[in-house]
Amino acid sequence: MKQTLNIKNMVCDRCKSTVLRELEGLGCDIKSVELGQIILNEKTGIQTLELEKVLNKHGFEIIKDETEILIEEIKIALINKIENQDNTNLSSFLTKRFNKSYSALSKLFSKTEGITIEKYEINLKIEKVKELIQLRQLNFSEIAYSLNYNNSSHLARQFKNVTGMSMTVFKNLQKWNRKSIDQIV
């Protein structure tokens, strides 16, 4: 019998590695570790409290509330959408992915997170832009194209609106101020 645990703030490959290492250290029989979710084989004999303590040490927590699980799944879906350069319209993407009306998902997300889904997606994209600028492999037009912006001017306006600085100013900073994905709201 499998045991599925939904995990809050497990949003990147580094998070997965950390959780996997900790679970292996506890002697858990792991079926899979995905963004936001752990699947254990059989009953591992590990107490949930012990597992929660280890996860909490790294800023993760086991989610039990259905609404919180859905919100975390929406966040992970959006992270994957951006990483996979999926240019599907946001409402179509979420409606298809969750088989629920976009309106219902949007209201629930806004009520729970205090930010709209659209704004959350923009914030994710801006952090991705910062990462791509740091890597210095793409110019601004290529970054805009890779994130499905119609043009680099649109991206530039959005970047400045969110960060308060131009992409050029950010590129020339000595100390880049980036948020980890789990800190984006």
CNS distance restraints for C-alpha pairs under 8 A (distance, minus, plus):
assign (resid   1 and name CA) (resid  41 and name CA) 6.51 0.50 0.50
assign (resid   1 and name CA) (resid  42 and name CA) 4.64 0.50 0.50
assign (resid   1 and name CA) (resid  43 and name CA) 7.12 0.50 0.50
assign (resid   2 and name CA) (resid  39 and name CA) 6.60 0.50 0.50
assign (resid   2 and name CA) (resid  40 and name CA) 5.65 0.50 0.50
assign (resid   2 and name CA) (resid  41 and name CA) 4.78 0.50 0.50
assign (resid   2 and name CA) (resid  42 and name CA) 5.13 0.50 0.50
assign (resid   2 and name CA) (resid  43 and name CA) 7.46 0.50 0.50
assign (resid   3 and name CA) (resid  39 and name CA) 5.65 0.50 0.50
assign (resid   3 and name CA) (resid  40 and name CA) 5.11 0.50 0.50
assign (resid   3 and name CA) (resid  41 and name CA) 6.51 0.50 0.50
assign (resid   3 and name CA) (resid  42 and name CA) 6.81 0.50 0.50
assign (resid   3 and name CA) (resid  43 and name CA) 7.29 0.50 0.50
assign (resid   4 and name CA) (resid  37 and name CA) 7.05 0.50 0.50
assign (resid   4 and name CA) (resid  38 and name CA) 5.82 0.50 0.50
assign (resid   4 and name CA) (resid  39 and name CA) 4.49 0.50 0.50
assign (resid   4 and name CA) (resid  40 and name CA) 6.42 0.50 0.50
assign (resid   5 and name CA) (resid  37 and name CA) 5.69 0.50 0.50
assign (resid   5 and name CA) (resid  38 and name CA) 5.16 0.50 0.50
assign (resid   5 and name CA) (resid  39 and name CA) 6.33 0.50 0.50
assign (resid   5 and name CA) (resid  62 and name CA) 6.56 0.50 0.50
assign (resid   5 and name CA) (resid  63 and name CA) 7.44 0.50 0.50
assign (resid   6 and name CA) (resid  36 and name CA) 5.67 0.50 0.50
assign (resid   6 and name CA) (resid  37 and name CA) 4.51 0.50 0.50
assign (resid   6 and name CA) (resid  38 and name CA) 6.48 0.50 0.50
assign (resid   6 and name CA) (resid  62 and name CA) 5.80 0.50 0.50
assign (resid   6 and name CA) (resid  63 and name CA) 5.41 0.50 0.50
assign (resid   6 and name CA) (resid  64 and name CA) 7.41 0.50 0.50
assign (resid   6 and name CA) (resid  69 and name CA) 6.62 0.50 0.50
assign (resid   7 and name CA) (resid  36 and name CA) 4.71 0.50 0.50
assign (resid   7 and name CA) (resid  37 and name CA) 5.45 0.50 0.50
assign (resid   7 and name CA) (resid  38 and name CA) 7.31 0.50 0.50
assign (resid   7 and name CA) (resid  60 and name CA) 6.40 0.50 0.50
assign (resid   7 and name CA) (resid  61 and name CA) 5.52 0.50 0.50
assign (resid   7 and name CA) (resid  62 and name CA) 4.69 0.50 0.50
assign (resid   7 and name CA) (resid  63 and name CA) 5.67 0.50 0.50
assign (resid   8 and name CA) (resid  36 and name CA) 6.10 0.50 0.50
assign (resid   8 and name CA) (resid  60 and name CA) 5.51 0.50 0.50
assign (resid   8 and name CA) (resid  61 and name CA) 5.24 0.50 0.50
assign (resid   8 and name CA) (resid  62 and name CA) 6.30 0.50 0.50
assign (resid   8 and name CA) (resid  63 and name CA) 6.23 0.50 0.50
assign (resid   8 and name CA) (resid  72 and name CA) 6.48 0.50 0.50
assign (resid   9 and name CA) (resid  36 and name CA) 6.99 0.50 0.50
assign (resid   9 and name CA) (resid  59 and name CA) 7.04 0.50 0.50
assign (resid   9 and name CA) (resid  60 and name CA) 5.46 0.50 0.50
assign (resid   9 and name CA) (resid  61 and name CA) 7.42 0.50 0.50
assign (resid   9 and name CA) (resid  72 and name CA) 7.92 0.50 0.50
assign (resid   9 and name CA) (resid 182 and name CA) 5.19 0.50 0.50
assign (resid  10 and name CA) (resid  15 and name CA) 5.32 0.50 0.50
assign (resid  10 and name CA) (resid  16 and name CA) 6.65 0.50 0.50
assign (resid  10 and name CA) (resid  35 and name CA) 5.62 0.50 0.50
assign (resid  10 and name CA) (resid  36 and name CA) 4.88 0.50 0.50
assign (resid  10 and name CA) (resid  37 and name CA) 7.79 0.50 0.50
assign (resid  10 and name CA) (resid  60 and name CA) 6.49 0.50 0.50
assign (resid  10 and name CA) (resid 182 and name CA) 7.37 0.50 0.50
assign (resid  11 and name CA) (resid  15 and name CA) 6.36 0.50 0.50
assign (resid  11 and name CA) (resid  16 and name CA) 7.78 0.50 0.50
assign (resid  11 and name CA) (resid  35 and name CA) 5.36 0.50 0.50
assign (resid  11 and name CA) (resid  36 and name CA) 6.32 0.50 0.50
assign (resid  11 and name CA) (resid  76 and name CA) 6.46 0.50 0.50
assign (resid  11 and name CA) (resid  79 and name CA) 7.72 0.50 0.50
assign (resid  11 and name CA) (resid 181 and name CA) 6.59 0.50 0.50
assign (resid  11 and name CA) (resid 182 and name CA) 6.28 0.50 0.50
assign (resid  12 and name CA) (resid  16 and name CA) 6.46 0.50 0.50
assign (resid  12 and name CA) (resid  35 and name CA) 6.55 0.50 0.50
assign (resid  12 and name CA) (resid 181 and name CA) 7.47 0.50 0.50
assign (resid  13 and name CA) (resid  17 and name CA) 6.22 0.50 0.50
assign (resid  13 and name CA) (resid  35 and name CA) 7.63 0.50 0.50
assign (resid  14 and name CA) (resid  18 and name CA) 6.21 0.50 0.50
assign (resid  15 and name CA) (resid  19 and name CA) 6.19 0.50 0.50
assign (resid  15 and name CA) (resid  35 and name CA) 7.97 0.50 0.50
assign (resid  16 and name CA) (resid  20 and name CA) 5.98 0.50 0.50
assign (resid  16 and name CA) (resid  33 and name CA) 6.41 0.50 0.50
assign (resid  16 and name CA) (resid  34 and name CA) 6.67 0.50 0.50
assign (resid  16 and name CA) (resid  35 and name CA) 6.62 0.50 0.50
assign (resid  17 and name CA) (resid  21 and name CA) 6.05 0.50 0.50
assign (resid  18 and name CA) (resid  22 and name CA) 6.25 0.50 0.50
assign (resid  19 and name CA) (resid  23 and name CA) 6.06 0.50 0.50
assign (resid  19 and name CA) (resid  33 and name CA) 7.88 0.50 0.50
assign (resid  19 and name CA) (resid  55 and name CA) 7.11 0.50 0.50
assign (resid  20 and name CA) (resid  24 and name CA) 6.08 0.50 0.50
assign (resid  20 and name CA) (resid  33 and name CA) 6.78 0.50 0.50
assign (resid  21 and name CA) (resid  25 and name CA) 6.15 0.50 0.50
assign (resid  22 and name CA) (resid  26 and name CA) 6.36 0.50 0.50
assign (resid  22 and name CA) (resid  54 and name CA) 7.05 0.50 0.50
assign (resid  22 and name CA) (resid  55 and name CA) 7.90 0.50 0.50
assign (resid  23 and name CA) (resid  27 and name CA) 6.38 0.50 0.50
assign (resid  23 and name CA) (resid  28 and name CA) 5.43 0.50 0.50
assign (resid  23 and name CA) (resid  30 and name CA) 7.65 0.50 0.50
assign (resid  23 and name CA) (resid  51 and name CA) 7.88 0.50 0.50
assign (resid  24 and name CA) (resid  28 and name CA) 5.64 0.50 0.50
assign (resid  24 and name CA) (resid  29 and name CA) 7.73 0.50 0.50
assign (resid  24 and name CA) (resid  30 and name CA) 7.83 0.50 0.50
assign (resid  26 and name CA) (resid  46 and name CA) 7.45 0.50 0.50
assign (resid  27 and name CA) (resid  44 and name CA) 7.83 0.50 0.50
assign (resid  28 and name CA) (resid  40 and name CA) 7.18 0.50 0.50
assign (resid  28 and name CA) (resid  44 and name CA) 5.59 0.50 0.50
assign (resid  28 and name CA) (resid  46 and name CA) 7.01 0.50 0.50
assign (resid  29 and name CA) (resid  40 and name CA) 5.77 0.50 0.50
assign (resid  29 and name CA) (resid  41 and name CA) 5.44 0.50 0.50
assign (resid  29 and name CA) (resid  42 and name CA) 7.44 0.50 0.50
assign (resid  29 and name CA) (resid  44 and name CA) 6.03 0.50 0.50
assign (resid  30 and name CA) (resid  38 and name CA) 7.77 0.50 0.50
assign (resid  30 and name CA) (resid  39 and name CA) 6.35 0.50 0.50
assign (resid  30 and name CA) (resid  40 and name CA) 4.47 0.50 0.50
assign (resid  30 and name CA) (resid  41 and name CA) 5.73 0.50 0.50
assign (resid  31 and name CA) (resid  38 and name CA) 7.87 0.50 0.50
assign (resid  31 and name CA) (resid  39 and name CA) 5.37 0.50 0.50
assign (resid  31 and name CA) (resid  40 and name CA) 5.08 0.50 0.50
assign (resid  31 and name CA) (resid  41 and name CA) 5.46 0.50 0.50
assign (resid  32 and name CA) (resid  38 and name CA) 5.98 0.50 0.50
assign (resid  32 and name CA) (resid  39 and name CA) 5.17 0.50 0.50
assign (resid  32 and name CA) (resid  40 and name CA) 6.93 0.50 0.50
assign (resid  33 and name CA) (resid  37 and name CA) 6.06 0.50 0.50
assign (resid  33 and name CA) (resid  38 and name CA) 4.62 0.50 0.50
assign (resid  33 and name CA) (resid  39 and name CA) 6.38 0.50 0.50
assign (resid  34 and name CA) (resid  38 and name CA) 6.28 0.50 0.50
assign (resid  35 and name CA) (resid  76 and name CA) 6.75 0.50 0.50
assign (resid  36 and name CA) (resid  72 and name CA) 7.09 0.50 0.50
assign (resid  36 and name CA) (resid  73 and name CA) 7.23 0.50 0.50
assign (resid  36 and name CA) (resid  76 and name CA) 7.07 0.50 0.50
assign (resid  40 and name CA) (resid  44 and name CA) 7.46 0.50 0.50
assign (resid  46 and name CA) (resid  50 and name CA) 6.90 0.50 0.50
assign (resid  46 and name CA) (resid  51 and name CA) 6.94 0.50 0.50
assign (resid  47 and name CA) (resid  51 and name CA) 6.38 0.50 0.50
assign (resid  48 and name CA) (resid  52 and name CA) 5.98 0.50 0.50
assign (resid  49 and name CA) (resid  53 and name CA) 6.10 0.50 0.50
assign (resid  50 and name CA) (resid  54 and name CA) 6.43 0.50 0.50
assign (resid  51 and name CA) (resid  55 and name CA) 6.21 0.50 0.50
assign (resid  52 and name CA) (resid  56 and name CA) 5.88 0.50 0.50
assign (resid  52 and name CA) (resid  61 and name CA) 6.39 0.50 0.50
assign (resid  52 and name CA) (resid  62 and name CA) 6.55 0.50 0.50
assign (resid  53 and name CA) (resid  57 and name CA) 6.30 0.50 0.50
assign (resid  54 and name CA) (resid  58 and name CA) 7.21 0.50 0.50
assign (resid  55 and name CA) (resid  59 and name CA) 6.61 0.50 0.50
assign (resid  55 and name CA) (resid  60 and name CA) 5.01 0.50 0.50
assign (resid  55 and name CA) (resid  61 and name CA) 5.94 0.50 0.50
assign (resid  55 and name CA) (resid  62 and name CA) 7.88 0.50 0.50
assign (resid  56 and name CA) (resid  60 and name CA) 4.93 0.50 0.50
assign (resid  56 and name CA) (resid  61 and name CA) 5.56 0.50 0.50
assign (resid  63 and name CA) (resid  68 and name CA) 6.63 0.50 0.50
assign (resid  63 and name CA) (resid  69 and name CA) 6.18 0.50 0.50
assign (resid  64 and name CA) (resid  68 and name CA) 7.51 0.50 0.50
assign (resid  64 and name CA) (resid  69 and name CA) 7.12 0.50 0.50
assign (resid  65 and name CA) (resid  69 and name CA) 6.24 0.50 0.50
assign (resid  66 and name CA) (resid  70 and name CA) 6.26 0.50 0.50
assign (resid  67 and name CA) (resid  71 and name CA) 6.25 0.50 0.50
assign (resid  68 and name CA) (resid  72 and name CA) 6.13 0.50 0.50
assign (resid  69 and name CA) (resid  73 and name CA) 6.14 0.50 0.50
assign (resid  70 and name CA) (resid  74 and name CA) 6.18 0.50 0.50
assign (resid  71 and name CA) (resid  75 and name CA) 6.33 0.50 0.50
assign (resid  71 and name CA) (resid 109 and name CA) 6.28 0.50 0.50
assign (resid  71 and name CA) (resid 112 and name CA) 7.89 0.50 0.50
assign (resid  72 and name CA) (resid  76 and name CA) 6.23 0.50 0.50
assign (resid  73 and name CA) (resid  77 and name CA) 6.02 0.50 0.50
assign (resid  74 and name CA) (resid  78 and name CA) 6.23 0.50 0.50
assign (resid  74 and name CA) (resid  94 and name CA) 7.60 0.50 0.50
assign (resid  75 and name CA) (resid  79 and name CA) 6.23 0.50 0.50
assign (resid  76 and name CA) (resid  80 and name CA) 6.14 0.50 0.50
assign (resid  77 and name CA) (resid  81 and name CA) 6.02 0.50 0.50
assign (resid  78 and name CA) (resid  82 and name CA) 6.26 0.50 0.50
assign (resid  78 and name CA) (resid 121 and name CA) 6.64 0.50 0.50
assign (resid  79 and name CA) (resid  83 and name CA) 6.17 0.50 0.50
assign (resid  79 and name CA) (resid 124 and name CA) 7.13 0.50 0.50
assign (resid  80 and name CA) (resid  84 and name CA) 5.85 0.50 0.50
assign (resid  81 and name CA) (resid  85 and name CA) 6.05 0.50 0.50
assign (resid  81 and name CA) (resid  86 and name CA) 5.15 0.50 0.50
assign (resid  81 and name CA) (resid  87 and name CA) 7.93 0.50 0.50
assign (resid  82 and name CA) (resid  86 and name CA) 6.29 0.50 0.50
assign (resid  82 and name CA) (resid 124 and name CA) 7.82 0.50 0.50
assign (resid  82 and name CA) (resid 125 and name CA) 6.93 0.50 0.50
assign (resid  82 and name CA) (resid 147 and name CA) 6.91 0.50 0.50
assign (resid  85 and name CA) (resid 146 and name CA) 6.46 0.50 0.50
assign (resid  85 and name CA) (resid 147 and name CA) 6.02 0.50 0.50
assign (resid  85 and name CA) (resid 148 and name CA) 7.22 0.50 0.50
assign (resid  86 and name CA) (resid 148 and name CA) 7.97 0.50 0.50
assign (resid  87 and name CA) (resid 147 and name CA) 7.82 0.50 0.50
assign (resid  87 and name CA) (resid 148 and name CA) 5.83 0.50 0.50
assign (resid  88 and name CA) (resid  92 and name CA) 6.84 0.50 0.50
assign (resid  88 and name CA) (resid  93 and name CA) 5.82 0.50 0.50
assign (resid  89 and name CA) (resid  93 and name CA) 5.93 0.50 0.50
assign (resid  90 and name CA) (resid  94 and name CA) 6.21 0.50 0.50
assign (resid  90 and name CA) (resid 118 and name CA) 7.80 0.50 0.50
assign (resid  91 and name CA) (resid  95 and name CA) 5.96 0.50 0.50
assign (resid  91 and name CA) (resid 102 and name CA) 5.57 0.50 0.50
assign (resid  92 and name CA) (resid  96 and name CA) 6.00 0.50 0.50
assign (resid  92 and name CA) (resid 102 and name CA) 7.69 0.50 0.50
assign (resid  93 and name CA) (resid  97 and name CA) 6.03 0.50 0.50
assign (resid  94 and name CA) (resid  98 and name CA) 5.90 0.50 0.50
assign (resid  94 and name CA) (resid  99 and name CA) 7.76 0.50 0.50
assign (resid  94 and name CA) (resid 100 and name CA) 7.91 0.50 0.50
assign (resid  94 and name CA) (resid 102 and name CA) 6.60 0.50 0.50
assign (resid  94 and name CA) (resid 105 and name CA) 7.99 0.50 0.50
assign (resid  95 and name CA) (resid  99 and name CA) 5.25 0.50 0.50
assign (resid  95 and name CA) (resid 100 and name CA) 5.36 0.50 0.50
assign (resid  95 and name CA) (resid 101 and name CA) 5.60 0.50 0.50
assign (resid  95 and name CA) (resid 102 and name CA) 5.42 0.50 0.50
assign (resid  96 and name CA) (resid 100 and name CA) 7.59 0.50 0.50
assign (resid 100 and name CA) (resid 104 and name CA) 7.02 0.50 0.50
assign (resid 100 and name CA) (resid 105 and name CA) 6.94 0.50 0.50
assign (resid 101 and name CA) (resid 105 and name CA) 6.43 0.50 0.50
assign (resid 102 and name CA) (resid 106 and name CA) 5.86 0.50 0.50
assign (resid 103 and name CA) (resid 107 and name CA) 6.10 0.50 0.50
assign (resid 104 and name CA) (resid 108 and name CA) 6.13 0.50 0.50
assign (resid 105 and name CA) (resid 109 and name CA) 6.02 0.50 0.50
assign (resid 106 and name CA) (resid 110 and name CA) 6.08 0.50 0.50
assign (resid 106 and name CA) (resid 116 and name CA) 6.74 0.50 0.50
assign (resid 106 and name CA) (resid 117 and name CA) 6.08 0.50 0.50
assign (resid 107 and name CA) (resid 111 and name CA) 6.01 0.50 0.50
assign (resid 108 and name CA) (resid 112 and name CA) 6.04 0.50 0.50
assign (resid 109 and name CA) (resid 113 and name CA) 5.73 0.50 0.50
assign (resid 109 and name CA) (resid 114 and name CA) 7.61 0.50 0.50
assign (resid 109 and name CA) (resid 115 and name CA) 7.36 0.50 0.50
assign (resid 109 and name CA) (resid 116 and name CA) 6.65 0.50 0.50
assign (resid 109 and name CA) (resid 117 and name CA) 6.47 0.50 0.50
assign (resid 110 and name CA) (resid 114 and name CA) 5.01 0.50 0.50
assign (resid 110 and name CA) (resid 115 and name CA) 4.93 0.50 0.50
assign (resid 110 and name CA) (resid 116 and name CA) 4.80 0.50 0.50
assign (resid 110 and name CA) (resid 117 and name CA) 6.84 0.50 0.50
assign (resid 111 and name CA) (resid 115 and name CA) 7.70 0.50 0.50
assign (resid 113 and name CA) (resid 185 and name CA) 7.40 0.50 0.50
assign (resid 115 and name CA) (resid 119 and name CA) 6.50 0.50 0.50
assign (resid 115 and name CA) (resid 120 and name CA) 6.68 0.50 0.50
assign (resid 115 and name CA) (resid 185 and name CA) 6.88 0.50 0.50
assign (resid 116 and name CA) (resid 120 and name CA) 6.22 0.50 0.50
assign (resid 117 and name CA) (resid 121 and name CA) 6.14 0.50 0.50
assign (resid 118 and name CA) (resid 122 and name CA) 6.25 0.50 0.50
assign (resid 119 and name CA) (resid 123 and name CA) 6.15 0.50 0.50
assign (resid 120 and name CA) (resid 124 and name CA) 6.24 0.50 0.50
assign (resid 120 and name CA) (resid 184 and name CA) 7.42 0.50 0.50
assign (resid 120 and name CA) (resid 185 and name CA) 5.96 0.50 0.50
assign (resid 121 and name CA) (resid 125 and name CA) 6.19 0.50 0.50
assign (resid 122 and name CA) (resid 126 and name CA) 6.16 0.50 0.50
assign (resid 123 and name CA) (resid 127 and name CA) 6.35 0.50 0.50
assign (resid 123 and name CA) (resid 162 and name CA) 7.46 0.50 0.50
assign (resid 123 and name CA) (resid 184 and name CA) 6.76 0.50 0.50
assign (resid 123 and name CA) (resid 185 and name CA) 7.27 0.50 0.50
assign (resid 124 and name CA) (resid 128 and name CA) 6.29 0.50 0.50
assign (resid 124 and name CA) (resid 181 and name CA) 7.28 0.50 0.50
assign (resid 124 and name CA) (resid 184 and name CA) 6.94 0.50 0.50
assign (resid 125 and name CA) (resid 129 and name CA) 6.12 0.50 0.50
assign (resid 125 and name CA) (resid 147 and name CA) 7.21 0.50 0.50
assign (resid 126 and name CA) (resid 130 and name CA) 6.27 0.50 0.50
assign (resid 126 and name CA) (resid 159 and name CA) 6.19 0.50 0.50
assign (resid 126 and name CA) (resid 162 and name CA) 7.64 0.50 0.50
assign (resid 127 and name CA) (resid 131 and name CA) 6.32 0.50 0.50
assign (resid 127 and name CA) (resid 178 and name CA) 6.63 0.50 0.50
assign (resid 127 and name CA) (resid 179 and name CA) 6.87 0.50 0.50
assign (resid 127 and name CA) (resid 181 and name CA) 7.83 0.50 0.50
assign (resid 128 and name CA) (resid 132 and name CA) 6.19 0.50 0.50
assign (resid 129 and name CA) (resid 133 and name CA) 6.06 0.50 0.50
assign (resid 129 and name CA) (resid 143 and name CA) 6.78 0.50 0.50
assign (resid 130 and name CA) (resid 134 and name CA) 6.21 0.50 0.50
assign (resid 130 and name CA) (resid 170 and name CA) 7.86 0.50 0.50
assign (resid 130 and name CA) (resid 178 and name CA) 7.00 0.50 0.50
assign (resid 131 and name CA) (resid 135 and name CA) 6.34 0.50 0.50
assign (resid 131 and name CA) (resid 178 and name CA) 7.98 0.50 0.50
assign (resid 132 and name CA) (resid 136 and name CA) 6.50 0.50 0.50
assign (resid 132 and name CA) (resid 137 and name CA) 7.18 0.50 0.50
assign (resid 132 and name CA) (resid 138 and name CA) 6.97 0.50 0.50
assign (resid 132 and name CA) (resid 143 and name CA) 6.96 0.50 0.50
assign (resid 133 and name CA) (resid 137 and name CA) 7.60 0.50 0.50
assign (resid 133 and name CA) (resid 138 and name CA) 7.24 0.50 0.50
assign (resid 133 and name CA) (resid 139 and name CA) 7.80 0.50 0.50
assign (resid 133 and name CA) (resid 140 and name CA) 7.86 0.50 0.50
assign (resid 133 and name CA) (resid 171 and name CA) 6.18 0.50 0.50
assign (resid 134 and name CA) (resid 171 and name CA) 6.93 0.50 0.50
assign (resid 138 and name CA) (resid 142 and name CA) 5.59 0.50 0.50
assign (resid 138 and name CA) (resid 143 and name CA) 6.01 0.50 0.50
assign (resid 139 and name CA) (resid 143 and name CA) 6.22 0.50 0.50
assign (resid 140 and name CA) (resid 144 and name CA) 6.15 0.50 0.50
assign (resid 140 and name CA) (resid 152 and name CA) 6.40 0.50 0.50
assign (resid 140 and name CA) (resid 167 and name CA) 7.97 0.50 0.50
assign (resid 141 and name CA) (resid 145 and name CA) 6.16 0.50 0.50
assign (resid 141 and name CA) (resid 151 and name CA) 6.98 0.50 0.50
assign (resid 141 and name CA) (resid 152 and name CA) 5.04 0.50 0.50
assign (resid 142 and name CA) (resid 146 and name CA) 6.01 0.50 0.50
assign (resid 143 and name CA) (resid 147 and name CA) 6.33 0.50 0.50
assign (resid 143 and name CA) (resid 152 and name CA) 7.91 0.50 0.50
assign (resid 144 and name CA) (resid 148 and name CA) 6.30 0.50 0.50
assign (resid 144 and name CA) (resid 149 and name CA) 5.12 0.50 0.50
assign (resid 144 and name CA) (resid 150 and name CA) 7.48 0.50 0.50
assign (resid 144 and name CA) (resid 151 and name CA) 6.24 0.50 0.50
assign (resid 144 and name CA) (resid 152 and name CA) 5.19 0.50 0.50
assign (resid 144 and name CA) (resid 155 and name CA) 6.07 0.50 0.50
assign (resid 145 and name CA) (resid 149 and name CA) 5.65 0.50 0.50
assign (resid 145 and name CA) (resid 150 and name CA) 7.13 0.50 0.50
assign (resid 145 and name CA) (resid 151 and name CA) 6.98 0.50 0.50
assign (resid 145 and name CA) (resid 152 and name CA) 7.60 0.50 0.50
assign (resid 149 and name CA) (resid 154 and name CA) 6.82 0.50 0.50
assign (resid 149 and name CA) (resid 155 and name CA) 6.39 0.50 0.50
assign (resid 150 and name CA) (resid 154 and name CA) 6.95 0.50 0.50
assign (resid 151 and name CA) (resid 155 and name CA) 6.82 0.50 0.50
assign (resid 152 and name CA) (resid 156 and name CA) 5.96 0.50 0.50
assign (resid 153 and name CA) (resid 157 and name CA) 6.17 0.50 0.50
assign (resid 154 and name CA) (resid 158 and name CA) 6.24 0.50 0.50
assign (resid 155 and name CA) (resid 159 and name CA) 5.93 0.50 0.50
assign (resid 156 and name CA) (resid 160 and name CA) 6.16 0.50 0.50
assign (resid 156 and name CA) (resid 166 and name CA) 6.70 0.50 0.50
assign (resid 156 and name CA) (resid 167 and name CA) 6.58 0.50 0.50
assign (resid 157 and name CA) (resid 161 and name CA) 6.05 0.50 0.50
assign (resid 158 and name CA) (resid 162 and name CA) 6.17 0.50 0.50
assign (resid 159 and name CA) (resid 163 and name CA) 5.89 0.50 0.50
assign (resid 159 and name CA) (resid 164 and name CA) 7.57 0.50 0.50
assign (resid 159 and name CA) (resid 165 and name CA) 7.29 0.50 0.50
assign (resid 159 and name CA) (resid 166 and name CA) 6.71 0.50 0.50
assign (resid 159 and name CA) (resid 167 and name CA) 6.81 0.50 0.50
assign (resid 160 and name CA) (resid 164 and name CA) 4.76 0.50 0.50
assign (resid 160 and name CA) (resid 165 and name CA) 4.74 0.50 0.50
assign (resid 160 and name CA) (resid 166 and name CA) 5.07 0.50 0.50
assign (resid 160 and name CA) (resid 167 and name CA) 7.27 0.50 0.50
assign (resid 161 and name CA) (resid 165 and name CA) 7.71 0.50 0.50
assign (resid 165 and name CA) (resid 169 and name CA) 6.25 0.50 0.50
assign (resid 165 and name CA) (resid 170 and name CA) 6.67 0.50 0.50
assign (resid 166 and name CA) (resid 170 and name CA) 6.30 0.50 0.50
assign (resid 167 and name CA) (resid 171 and name CA) 6.01 0.50 0.50
assign (resid 168 and name CA) (resid 172 and name CA) 6.29 0.50 0.50
assign (resid 169 and name CA) (resid 173 and name CA) 6.36 0.50 0.50
assign (resid 170 and name CA) (resid 176 and name CA) 7.07 0.50 0.50
assign (resid 179 and name CA) (resid 183 and name CA) 6.04 0.50 0.50
assign (resid 179 and name CA) (resid 184 and name CA) 6.63 0.50 0.50
assign (resid 180 and name CA) (resid 184 and name CA) 6.96 0.50 0.50
